[in-house]
Amino acid sequence: MTEDLQLMKKLSECGHILHHRRCLNQSQNQILLLLYQYGSMSQSQLMEMMHIQSGSLSELVSKVERAGYIQRNRCEHDCRNFEISLTDTGEKQAVRFEEHQQWMAQCMFEKLDLQQKKFLYDMLEDLLEEWKDLKPCHSCKGEWENA
């Protein structure tokens, strides 16, 4: 296996751990954190900040609303739209999630000293900047669908 493939595999493993070992539903709690940090906002503002499609956000917002963490109220300046805000319970959950994220990040990177953390952060920033311009791979398009 080439070094590049080994790196890609390790990054994939890291992504898997980040995605699956962080208790609590990440997307639903991200809504709470954004509302906690920025205050009430429209669903379109939330969609823009989360970088997800309207239908996906609508489903998430409905689940979070049913759980009693947020409420939707008609916008005063535009009756066609709703403003989403935290309930008291939602604010408490946002604080708990923020604390959980801090604890989890500390646990995950406690083995690294400050210099190593900065080096890793800078490397990841460089990679992400470079990857923004990557085009989708078309060489395998359709092959998996027919397998």
Phi and psi in radians as a Rosetta constraint file:
Dihedral C 1 N 2 CA 2 C 2 CIRCULARHARMONIC -1.262 0.35
Dihedral N 2 CA 2 C 2 N 3 CIRCULARHARMONIC 2.839 0.35
Dihedral C 2 N 3 CA 3 C 3 CIRCULARHARMONIC -1.065 0.35
Dihedral N 3 CA 3 C 3 N 4 CIRCULARHARMONIC -0.664 0.35
Dihedral C 3 N 4 CA 4 C 4 CIRCULARHARMONIC -1.114 0.35
Dihedral N 4 CA 4 C 4 N 5 CIRCULARHARMONIC -0.748 0.35
Dihedral C 4 N 5 CA 5 C 5 CIRCULARHARMONIC -1.148 0.35
Dihedral N 5 CA 5 C 5 N 6 CIRCULARHARMONIC -0.662 0.35
Dihedral C 5 N 6 CA 6 C 6 CIRCULARHARMONIC -1.102 0.35
Dihedral N 6 CA 6 C 6 N 7 CIRCULARHARMONIC -0.749 0.35
Dihedral C 6 N 7 CA 7 C 7 CIRCULARHARMONIC -1.090 0.35
Dihedral N 7 CA 7 C 7 N 8 CIRCULARHARMONIC -0.770 0.35
Dihedral C 7 N 8 CA 8 C 8 CIRCULARHARMONIC -1.078 0.35
Dihedral N 8 CA 8 C 8 N 9 CIRCULARHARMONIC -0.704 0.35
Dihedral C 8 N 9 CA 9 C 9 CIRCULARHARMONIC -1.125 0.35
Dihedral N 9 CA 9 C 9 N 10 CIRCULARHARMONIC -0.762 0.35
Dihedral C 9 N 10 CA 10 C 10 CIRCULARHARMONIC -1.117 0.35
Dihedral N 10 CA 10 C 10 N 11 CIRCULARHARMONIC -0.735 0.35
Dihedral C 10 N 11 CA 11 C 11 CIRCULARHARMONIC -1.115 0.35
Dihedral N 11 CA 11 C 11 N 12 CIRCULARHARMONIC -0.650 0.35
Dihedral C 11 N 12 CA 12 C 12 CIRCULARHARMONIC -1.116 0.35
Dihedral N 12 CA 12 C 12 N 13 CIRCULARHARMONIC -0.738 0.35
Dihedral C 12 N 13 CA 13 C 13 CIRCULARHARMONIC -1.086 0.35
Dihedral N 13 CA 13 C 13 N 14 CIRCULARHARMONIC -0.733 0.35
Dihedral C 13 N 14 CA 14 C 14 CIRCULARHARMONIC -1.073 0.35
Dihedral N 14 CA 14 C 14 N 15 CIRCULARHARMONIC -0.773 0.35
Dihedral C 14 N 15 CA 15 C 15 CIRCULARHARMONIC -1.074 0.35
Dihedral N 15 CA 15 C 15 N 16 CIRCULARHARMONIC -0.693 0.35
Dihedral C 15 N 16 CA 16 C 16 CIRCULARHARMONIC -1.085 0.35
Dihedral N 16 CA 16 C 16 N 17 CIRCULARHARMONIC -0.799 0.35
Dihedral C 16 N 17 CA 17 C 17 CIRCULARHARMONIC -1.114 0.35
Dihedral N 17 CA 17 C 17 N 18 CIRCULARHARMONIC -0.795 0.35
Dihedral C 17 N 18 CA 18 C 18 CIRCULARHARMONIC -1.039 0.35
Dihedral N 18 CA 18 C 18 N 19 CIRCULARHARMONIC -0.675 0.35
Dihedral C 18 N 19 CA 19 C 19 CIRCULARHARMONIC -1.323 0.35
Dihedral N 19 CA 19 C 19 N 20 CIRCULARHARMONIC -0.700 0.35
Dihedral C 19 N 20 CA 20 C 20 CIRCULARHARMONIC -1.766 0.35
Dihedral N 20 CA 20 C 20 N 21 CIRCULARHARMONIC -0.241 0.35
Dihedral C 20 N 21 CA 21 C 21 CIRCULARHARMONIC -1.904 0.35
Dihedral N 21 CA 21 C 21 N 22 CIRCULARHARMONIC 0.303 0.35
Dihedral C 21 N 22 CA 22 C 22 CIRCULARHARMONIC -1.796 0.35
Dihedral N 22 CA 22 C 22 N 23 CIRCULARHARMONIC 0.979 0.35
Dihedral C 22 N 23 CA 23 C 23 CIRCULARHARMONIC 0.046 0.35
Dihedral N 23 CA 23 C 23 N 24 CIRCULARHARMONIC 2.805 0.35
Dihedral C 23 N 24 CA 24 C 24 CIRCULARHARMONIC 1.201 0.35
Dihedral N 24 CA 24 C 24 N 25 CIRCULARHARMONIC 2.619 0.35
Dihedral C 24 N 25 CA 25 C 25 CIRCULARHARMONIC -1.337 0.35
Dihedral N 25 CA 25 C 25 N 26 CIRCULARHARMONIC 2.010 0.35
Dihedral C 25 N 26 CA 26 C 26 CIRCULARHARMONIC -1.026 0.35
Dihedral N 26 CA 26 C 26 N 27 CIRCULARHARMONIC -0.874 0.35
Dihedral C 26 N 27 CA 27 C 27 CIRCULARHARMONIC -1.132 0.35
Dihedral N 27 CA 27 C 27 N 28 CIRCULARHARMONIC -0.770 0.35
Dihedral C 27 N 28 CA 28 C 28 CIRCULARHARMONIC -1.119 0.35
Dihedral N 28 CA 28 C 28 N 29 CIRCULARHARMONIC -0.718 0.35
Dihedral C 28 N 29 CA 29 C 29 CIRCULARHARMONIC -1.282 0.35
Dihedral N 29 CA 29 C 29 N 30 CIRCULARHARMONIC -0.449 0.35
Dihedral C 29 N 30 CA 30 C 30 CIRCULARHARMONIC -1.110 0.35
Dihedral N 30 CA 30 C 30 N 31 CIRCULARHARMONIC -0.656 0.35
Dihedral C 30 N 31 CA 31 C 31 CIRCULARHARMONIC -1.034 0.35
Dihedral N 31 CA 31 C 31 N 32 CIRCULARHARMONIC -0.817 0.35
Dihedral C 31 N 32 CA 32 C 32 CIRCULARHARMONIC -1.084 0.35
Dihedral N 32 CA 32 C 32 N 33 CIRCULARHARMONIC -0.767 0.35
Dihedral C 32 N 33 CA 33 C 33 CIRCULARHARMONIC -1.111 0.35
Dihedral N 33 CA 33 C 33 N 34 CIRCULARHARMONIC -0.741 0.35
Dihedral C 33 N 34 CA 34 C 34 CIRCULARHARMONIC -1.110 0.35
Dihedral N 34 CA 34 C 34 N 35 CIRCULARHARMONIC -0.740 0.35
Dihedral C 34 N 35 CA 35 C 35 CIRCULARHARMONIC -1.179 0.35
Dihedral N 35 CA 35 C 35 N 36 CIRCULARHARMONIC -0.627 0.35
Dihedral C 35 N 36 CA 36 C 36 CIRCULARHARMONIC -1.166 0.35
Dihedral N 36 CA 36 C 36 N 37 CIRCULARHARMONIC -0.745 0.35
Dihedral C 36 N 37 CA 37 C 37 CIRCULARHARMONIC -1.346 0.35
Dihedral N 37 CA 37 C 37 N 38 CIRCULARHARMONIC -0.653 0.35
Dihedral C 37 N 38 CA 38 C 38 CIRCULARHARMONIC -1.950 0.35
Dihedral N 38 CA 38 C 38 N 39 CIRCULARHARMONIC -0.146 0.35
Dihedral C 38 N 39 CA 39 C 39 CIRCULARHARMONIC 1.491 0.35
Dihedral N 39 CA 39 C 39 N 40 CIRCULARHARMONIC -3.054 0.35
Dihedral C 39 N 40 CA 40 C 40 CIRCULARHARMONIC -1.011 0.35
Dihedral N 40 CA 40 C 40 N 41 CIRCULARHARMONIC 2.573 0.35
Dihedral C 40 N 41 CA 41 C 41 CIRCULARHARMONIC -2.751 0.35
Dihedral N 41 CA 41 C 41 N 42 CIRCULARHARMONIC 2.911 0.35
Dihedral C 41 N 42 CA 42 C 42 CIRCULARHARMONIC -1.361 0.35
Dihedral N 42 CA 42 C 42 N 43 CIRCULARHARMONIC 2.860 0.35
Dihedral C 42 N 43 CA 43 C 43 CIRCULARHARMONIC -1.147 0.35
Dihedral N 43 CA 43 C 43 N 44 CIRCULARHARMONIC -0.597 0.35
Dihedral C 43 N 44 CA 44 C 44 CIRCULARHARMONIC -1.197 0.35
Dihedral N 44 CA 44 C 44 N 45 CIRCULARHARMONIC -0.625 0.35
Dihedral C 44 N 45 CA 45 C 45 CIRCULARHARMONIC -1.133 0.35
Dihedral N 45 CA 45 C 45 N 46 CIRCULARHARMONIC -0.747 0.35
Dihedral C 45 N 46 CA 46 C 46 CIRCULARHARMONIC -1.102 0.35
Dihedral N 46 CA 46 C 46 N 47 CIRCULARHARMONIC -0.730 0.35
Dihedral C 46 N 47 CA 47 C 47 CIRCULARHARMONIC -1.056 0.35
Dihedral N 47 CA 47 C 47 N 48 CIRCULARHARMONIC -0.747 0.35
Dihedral C 47 N 48 CA 48 C 48 CIRCULARHARMONIC -1.130 0.35
Dihedral N 48 CA 48 C 48 N 49 CIRCULARHARMONIC -0.732 0.35
Dihedral C 48 N 49 CA 49 C 49 CIRCULARHARMONIC -1.230 0.35
Dihedral N 49 CA 49 C 49 N 50 CIRCULARHARMONIC -0.544 0.35
Dihedral C 49 N 50 CA 50 C 50 CIRCULARHARMONIC -1.581 0.35
Dihedral N 50 CA 50 C 50 N 51 CIRCULARHARMONIC -0.216 0.35
Dihedral C 50 N 51 CA 51 C 51 CIRCULARHARMONIC 1.029 0.35
Dihedral N 51 CA 51 C 51 N 52 CIRCULARHARMONIC 0.811 0.35
Dihedral C 51 N 52 CA 52 C 52 CIRCULARHARMONIC -2.280 0.35
Dihedral N 52 CA 52 C 52 N 53 CIRCULARHARMONIC 2.897 0.35
Dihedral C 52 N 53 CA 53 C 53 CIRCULARHARMONIC -1.296 0.35
Dihedral N 53 CA 53 C 53 N 54 CIRCULARHARMONIC 2.745 0.35
Dihedral C 53 N 54 CA 54 C 54 CIRCULARHARMONIC -1.004 0.35
Dihedral N 54 CA 54 C 54 N 55 CIRCULARHARMONIC -0.805 0.35
Dihedral C 54 N 55 CA 55 C 55 CIRCULARHARMONIC -1.099 0.35
Dihedral N 55 CA 55 C 55 N 56 CIRCULARHARMONIC -0.713 0.35
Dihedral C 55 N 56 CA 56 C 56 CIRCULARHARMONIC -1.126 0.35
Dihedral N 56 CA 56 C 56 N 57 CIRCULARHARMONIC -0.744 0.35
Dihedral C 56 N 57 CA 57 C 57 CIRCULARHARMONIC -1.159 0.35
Dihedral N 57 CA 57 C 57 N 58 CIRCULARHARMONIC -0.720 0.35
Dihedral C 57 N 58 CA 58 C 58 CIRCULARHARMONIC -0.997 0.35
Dihedral N 58 CA 58 C 58 N 59 CIRCULARHARMONIC -0.745 0.35
Dihedral C 58 N 59 CA 59 C 59 CIRCULARHARMONIC -1.125 0.35
Dihedral N 59 CA 59 C 59 N 60 CIRCULARHARMONIC -0.777 0.35
Dihedral C 59 N 60 CA 60 C 60 CIRCULARHARMONIC -1.091 0.35
Dihedral N 60 CA 60 C 60 N 61 CIRCULARHARMONIC -0.814 0.35
Dihedral C 60 N 61 CA 61 C 61 CIRCULARHARMONIC -1.060 0.35
Dihedral N 61 CA 61 C 61 N 62 CIRCULARHARMONIC -0.726 0.35
Dihedral C 61 N 62 CA 62 C 62 CIRCULARHARMONIC -1.069 0.35
Dihedral N 62 CA 62 C 62 N 63 CIRCULARHARMONIC -0.756 0.35
Dihedral C 62 N 63 CA 63 C 63 CIRCULARHARMONIC -1.104 0.35
Dihedral N 63 CA 63 C 63 N 64 CIRCULARHARMONIC -0.760 0.35
Dihedral C 63 N 64 CA 64 C 64 CIRCULARHARMONIC -1.192 0.35
Dihedral N 64 CA 64 C 64 N 65 CIRCULARHARMONIC -0.623 0.35
Dihedral C 64 N 65 CA 65 C 65 CIRCULARHARMONIC -1.184 0.35
Dihedral N 65 CA 65 C 65 N 66 CIRCULARHARMONIC -0.763 0.35
Dihedral C 65 N 66 CA 66 C 66 CIRCULARHARMONIC -1.078 0.35
Dihedral N 66 CA 66 C 66 N 67 CIRCULARHARMONIC -0.547 0.35
Dihedral C 66 N 67 CA 67 C 67 CIRCULARHARMONIC -1.305 0.35
Dihedral N 67 CA 67 C 67 N 68 CIRCULARHARMONIC -0.175 0.35
Dihedral C 67 N 68 CA 68 C 68 CIRCULARHARMONIC 1.531 0.35
Dihedral N 68 CA 68 C 68 N 69 CIRCULARHARMONIC 0.255 0.35
Dihedral C 68 N 69 CA 69 C 69 CIRCULARHARMONIC -1.587 0.35
Dihedral N 69 CA 69 C 69 N 70 CIRCULARHARMONIC -0.420 0.35
Dihedral C 69 N 70 CA 70 C 70 CIRCULARHARMONIC -2.348 0.35
Dihedral N 70 CA 70 C 70 N 71 CIRCULARHARMONIC 2.900 0.35
Dihedral C 70 N 71 CA 71 C 71 CIRCULARHARMONIC -2.401 0.35
Dihedral N 71 CA 71 C 71 N 72 CIRCULARHARMONIC 2.622 0.35
Dihedral C 71 N 72 CA 72 C 72 CIRCULARHARMONIC -1.959 0.35
Dihedral N 72 CA 72 C 72 N 73 CIRCULARHARMONIC 2.249 0.35
Dihedral C 72 N 73 CA 73 C 73 CIRCULARHARMONIC -2.214 0.35
Dihedral N 73 CA 73 C 73 N 74 CIRCULARHARMONIC 2.547 0.35
Dihedral C 73 N 74 CA 74 C 74 CIRCULARHARMONIC -1.077 0.35
Dihedral N 74 CA 74 C 74 N 75 CIRCULARHARMONIC 2.404 0.35
Dihedral C 74 N 75 CA 75 C 75 CIRCULARHARMONIC -1.173 0.35
Dihedral N 75 CA 75 C 75 N 76 CIRCULARHARMONIC 2.382 0.35
Dihedral C 75 N 76 CA 76 C 76 CIRCULARHARMONIC -1.151 0.35
Dihedral N 76 CA 76 C 76 N 77 CIRCULARHARMONIC -0.670 0.35
Dihedral C 76 N 77 CA 77 C 77 CIRCULARHARMONIC -1.523 0.35
Dihedral N 77 CA 77 C 77 N 78 CIRCULARHARMONIC -0.215 0.35
Dihedral C 77 N 78 CA 78 C 78 CIRCULARHARMONIC -2.630 0.35
Dihedral N 78 CA 78 C 78 N 79 CIRCULARHARMONIC 1.721 0.35
Dihedral C 78 N 79 CA 79 C 79 CIRCULARHARMONIC -1.133 0.35
Dihedral N 79 CA 79 C 79 N 80 CIRCULARHARMONIC -0.224 0.35
Dihedral C 79 N 80 CA 80 C 80 CIRCULARHARMONIC -1.368 0.35
Dihedral N 80 CA 80 C 80 N 81 CIRCULARHARMONIC -0.357 0.35
Dihedral C 80 N 81 CA 81 C 81 CIRCULARHARMONIC -1.929 0.35
Dihedral N 81 CA 81 C 81 N 82 CIRCULARHARMONIC 2.804 0.35
Dihedral C 81 N 82 CA 82 C 82 CIRCULARHARMONIC -1.992 0.35
Dihedral N 82 CA 82 C 82 N 83 CIRCULARHARMONIC 2.586 0.35
Dihedral C 82 N 83 CA 83 C 83 CIRCULARHARMONIC -1.844 0.35
Dihedral N 83 CA 83 C 83 N 84 CIRCULARHARMONIC 2.339 0.35
Dihedral C 83 N 84 CA 84 C 84 CIRCULARHARMONIC -1.795 0.35
Dihedral N 84 CA 84 C 84 N 85 CIRCULARHARMONIC 2.303 0.35
Dihedral C 84 N 85 CA 85 C 85 CIRCULARHARMONIC -2.451 0.35
Dihedral N 85 CA 85 C 85 N 86 CIRCULARHARMONIC 2.794 0.35
Dihedral C 85 N 86 CA 86 C 86 CIRCULARHARMONIC -1.355 0.35
Dihedral N 86 CA 86 C 86 N 87 CIRCULARHARMONIC 2.528 0.35
Dihedral C 86 N 87 CA 87 C 87 CIRCULARHARMONIC -1.505 0.35
Dihedral N 87 CA 87 C 87 N 88 CIRCULARHARMONIC 3.034 0.35
Dihedral C 87 N 88 CA 88 C 88 CIRCULARHARMONIC -1.042 0.35
Dihedral N 88 CA 88 C 88 N 89 CIRCULARHARMONIC -0.733 0.35
Dihedral C 88 N 89 CA 89 C 89 CIRCULARHARMONIC -1.100 0.35
Dihedral N 89 CA 89 C 89 N 90 CIRCULARHARMONIC -0.698 0.35
Dihedral C 89 N 90 CA 90 C 90 CIRCULARHARMONIC -1.127 0.35
Dihedral N 90 CA 90 C 90 N 91 CIRCULARHARMONIC -0.670 0.35
Dihedral C 90 N 91 CA 91 C 91 CIRCULARHARMONIC -1.135 0.35
Dihedral N 91 CA 91 C 91 N 92 CIRCULARHARMONIC -0.727 0.35
Dihedral C 91 N 92 CA 92 C 92 CIRCULARHARMONIC -1.109 0.35
Dihedral N 92 CA 92 C 92 N 93 CIRCULARHARMONIC -0.710 0.35
Dihedral C 92 N 93 CA 93 C 93 CIRCULARHARMONIC -1.150 0.35
Dihedral N 93 CA 93 C 93 N 94 CIRCULARHARMONIC -0.685 0.35
Dihedral C 93 N 94 CA 94 C 94 CIRCULARHARMONIC -1.081 0.35
Dihedral N 94 CA 94 C 94 N 95 CIRCULARHARMONIC -0.737 0.35
Dihedral C 94 N 95 CA 95 C 95 CIRCULARHARMONIC -1.131 0.35
Dihedral N 95 CA 95 C 95 N 96 CIRCULARHARMONIC -0.762 0.35
Dihedral C 95 N 96 CA 96 C 96 CIRCULARHARMONIC -1.077 0.35
Dihedral N 96 CA 96 C 96 N 97 CIRCULARHARMONIC -0.740 0.35
Dihedral C 96 N 97 CA 97 C 97 CIRCULARHARMONIC -1.161 0.35
Dihedral N 97 CA 97 C 97 N 98 CIRCULARHARMONIC -0.711 0.35
Dihedral C 97 N 98 CA 98 C 98 CIRCULARHARMONIC -1.081 0.35
Dihedral N 98 CA 98 C 98 N 99 CIRCULARHARMONIC -0.763 0.35
Dihedral C 98 N 99 CA 99 C 99 CIRCULARHARMONIC -1.111 0.35
Dihedral N 99 CA 99 C 99 N 100 CIRCULARHARMONIC -0.698 0.35
Dihedral C 99 N 100 CA 100 C 100 CIRCULARHARMONIC -1.114 0.35
Dihedral N 100 CA 100 C 100 N 101 CIRCULARHARMONIC -0.741 0.35
Dihedral C 100 N 101 CA 101 C 101 CIRCULARHARMONIC -1.075 0.35
Dihedral N 101 CA 101 C 101 N 102 CIRCULARHARMONIC -0.756 0.35
Dihedral C 101 N 102 CA 102 C 102 CIRCULARHARMONIC -1.054 0.35
Dihedral N 102 CA 102 C 102 N 103 CIRCULARHARMONIC -0.815 0.35
Dihedral C 102 N 103 CA 103 C 103 CIRCULARHARMONIC -1.091 0.35
Dihedral N 103 CA 103 C 103 N 104 CIRCULARHARMONIC -0.789 0.35
Dihedral C 103 N 104 CA 104 C 104 CIRCULARHARMONIC -1.099 0.35
Dihedral N 104 CA 104 C 104 N 105 CIRCULARHARMONIC -0.771 0.35
Dihedral C 104 N 105 CA 105 C 105 CIRCULARHARMONIC -1.083 0.35
Dihedral N 105 CA 105 C 105 N 106 CIRCULARHARMONIC -0.727 0.35
Dihedral C 105 N 106 CA 106 C 106 CIRCULARHARMONIC -1.086 0.35
Dihedral N 106 CA 106 C 106 N 107 CIRCULARHARMONIC -0.779 0.35
Dihedral C 106 N 107 CA 107 C 107 CIRCULARHARMONIC -1.113 0.35
Dihedral N 107 CA 107 C 107 N 108 CIRCULARHARMONIC -0.709 0.35
Dihedral C 107 N 108 CA 108 C 108 CIRCULARHARMONIC -1.207 0.35
Dihedral N 108 CA 108 C 108 N 109 CIRCULARHARMONIC -0.534 0.35
Dihedral C 108 N 109 CA 109 C 109 CIRCULARHARMONIC -2.044 0.35
Dihedral N 109 CA 109 C 109 N 110 CIRCULARHARMONIC 0.251 0.35
Dihedral C 109 N 110 CA 110 C 110 CIRCULARHARMONIC -1.138 0.35
Dihedral N 110 CA 110 C 110 N 111 CIRCULARHARMONIC -0.394 0.35
Dihedral C 110 N 111 CA 111 C 111 CIRCULARHARMONIC -1.256 0.35
Dihedral N 111 CA 111 C 111 N 112 CIRCULARHARMONIC -0.388 0.35
Dihedral C 111 N 112 CA 112 C 112 CIRCULARHARMONIC -1.613 0.35
Dihedral N 112 CA 112 C 112 N 113 CIRCULARHARMONIC 2.479 0.35
Dihedral C 112 N 113 CA 113 C 113 CIRCULARHARMONIC -1.474 0.35
Dihedral N 113 CA 113 C 113 N 114 CIRCULARHARMONIC 3.057 0.35
Dihedral C 113 N 114 CA 114 C 114 CIRCULARHARMONIC -1.030 0.35
Dihedral N 114 CA 114 C 114 N 115 CIRCULARHARMONIC -0.714 0.35
Dihedral C 114 N 115 CA 115 C 115 CIRCULARHARMONIC -1.129 0.35
Dihedral N 115 CA 115 C 115 N 116 CIRCULARHARMONIC -0.734 0.35
Dihedral C 115 N 116 CA 116 C 116 CIRCULARHARMONIC -1.142 0.35
Dihedral N 116 CA 116 C 116 N 117 CIRCULARHARMONIC -0.694 0.35
Dihedral C 116 N 117 CA 117 C 117 CIRCULARHARMONIC -1.082 0.35
Dihedral N 117 CA 117 C 117 N 118 CIRCULARHARMONIC -0.773 0.35
Dihedral C 117 N 118 CA 118 C 118 CIRCULARHARMONIC -1.123 0.35
Dihedral N 118 CA 118 C 118 N 119 CIRCULARHARMONIC -0.743 0.35
Dihedral C 118 N 119 CA 119 C 119 CIRCULARHARMONIC -1.067 0.35
Dihedral N 119 CA 119 C 119 N 120 CIRCULARHARMONIC -0.816 0.35
Dihedral C 119 N 120 CA 120 C 120 CIRCULARHARMONIC -1.076 0.35
Dihedral N 120 CA 120 C 120 N 121 CIRCULARHARMONIC -0.786 0.35
Dihedral C 120 N 121 CA 121 C 121 CIRCULARHARMONIC -1.035 0.35
Dihedral N 121 CA 121 C 121 N 122 CIRCULARHARMONIC -0.830 0.35
Dihedral C 121 N 122 CA 122 C 122 CIRCULARHARMONIC -1.099 0.35
Dihedral N 122 CA 122 C 122 N 123 CIRCULARHARMONIC -0.704 0.35
Dihedral C 122 N 123 CA 123 C 123 CIRCULARHARMONIC -1.103 0.35
Dihedral N 123 CA 123 C 123 N 124 CIRCULARHARMONIC -0.769 0.35
Dihedral C 123 N 124 CA 124 C 124 CIRCULARHARMONIC -1.139 0.35
Dihedral N 124 CA 124 C 124 N 125 CIRCULARHARMONIC -0.685 0.35
Dihedral C 124 N 125 CA 125 C 125 CIRCULARHARMONIC -1.031 0.35
Dihedral N 125 CA 125 C 125 N 126 CIRCULARHARMONIC -0.808 0.35
Dihedral C 125 N 126 CA 126 C 126 CIRCULARHARMONIC -1.055 0.35
Dihedral N 126 CA 126 C 126 N 127 CIRCULARHARMONIC -0.792 0.35
Dihedral C 126 N 127 CA 127 C 127 CIRCULARHARMONIC -1.099 0.35
Dihedral N 127 CA 127 C 127 N 128 CIRCULARHARMONIC -0.816 0.35
Dihedral C 127 N 128 CA 128 C 128 CIRCULARHARMONIC -1.081 0.35
Dihedral N 128 CA 128 C 128 N 129 CIRCULARHARMONIC -0.694 0.35
Dihedral C 128 N 129 CA 129 C 129 CIRCULARHARMONIC -1.093 0.35
Dihedral N 129 CA 129 C 129 N 130 CIRCULARHARMONIC -0.755 0.35
Dihedral C 129 N 130 CA 130 C 130 CIRCULARHARMONIC -1.156 0.35
Dihedral N 130 CA 130 C 130 N 131 CIRCULARHARMONIC -0.706 0.35
Dihedral C 130 N 131 CA 131 C 131 CIRCULARHARMONIC -1.269 0.35
Dihedral N 131 CA 131 C 131 N 132 CIRCULARHARMONIC -0.299 0.35
Dihedral C 131 N 132 CA 132 C 132 CIRCULARHARMONIC -1.014 0.35
Dihedral N 132 CA 132 C 132 N 133 CIRCULARHARMONIC -0.530 0.35
Dihedral C 132 N 133 CA 133 C 133 CIRCULARHARMONIC -1.662 0.35
Dihedral N 133 CA 133 C 133 N 134 CIRCULARHARMONIC 0.026 0.35
Dihedral C 133 N 134 CA 134 C 134 CIRCULARHARMONIC -1.150 0.35
Dihedral N 134 CA 134 C 134 N 135 CIRCULARHARMONIC 2.393 0.35
Dihedral C 134 N 135 CA 135 C 135 CIRCULARHARMONIC -1.570 0.35
Dihedral N 135 CA 135 C 135 N 136 CIRCULARHARMONIC 2.642 0.35
Dihedral C 135 N 136 CA 136 C 136 CIRCULARHARMONIC -1.084 0.35
Dihedral N 136 CA 136 C 136 N 137 CIRCULARHARMONIC 2.564 0.35
Dihedral C 136 N 137 CA 137 C 137 CIRCULARHARMONIC -1.312 0.35
Dihedral N 137 CA 137 C 137 N 138 CIRCULARHARMONIC 2.107 0.35
Dihedral C 137 N 138 CA 138 C 138 CIRCULARHARMONIC -1.762 0.35
Dihedral N 138 CA 138 C 138 N 139 CIRCULARHARMONIC -0.102 0.35
Dihedral C 138 N 139 CA 139 C 139 CIRCULARHARMONIC -1.175 0.35
Dihedral N 139 CA 139 C 139 N 140 CIRCULARHARMONIC -0.459 0.35
Dihedral C 139 N 140 CA 140 C 140 CIRCULARHARMONIC -1.921 0.35
Dihedral N 140 CA 140 C 140 N 141 CIRCULARHARMONIC 0.185 0.35
Dihedral C 140 N 141 CA 141 C 141 CIRCULARHARMONIC -1.034 0.35
Dihedral N 141 CA 141 C 141 N 142 CIRCULARHARMONIC 2.186 0.35
Dihedral C 141 N 142 CA 142 C 142 CIRCULARHARMONIC 1.536 0.35
Dihedral N 142 CA 142 C 142 N 143 CIRCULARHARMONIC -0.332 0.35
Dihedral C 142 N 143 CA 143 C 143 CIRCULARHARMONIC -1.137 0.35
Dihedral N 143 CA 143 C 143 N 144 CIRCULARHARMONIC -0.685 0.35
Dihedral C 143 N 144 CA 144 C 144 CIRCULARHARMONIC -1.303 0.35
Dihedral N 144 CA 144 C 144 N 145 CIRCULARHARMONIC -0.516 0.35
Dihedral C 144 N 145 CA 145 C 145 CIRCULARHARMONIC -1.155 0.35
Dihedral N 145 CA 145 C 145 N 146 CIRCULARHARMONIC -0.522 0.35
Dihedral C 145 N 146 CA 146 C 146 CIRCULARHARMONIC -1.651 0.35
Dihedral N 146 CA 146 C 146 N 147 CIRCULARHARMONIC -0.076 0.35
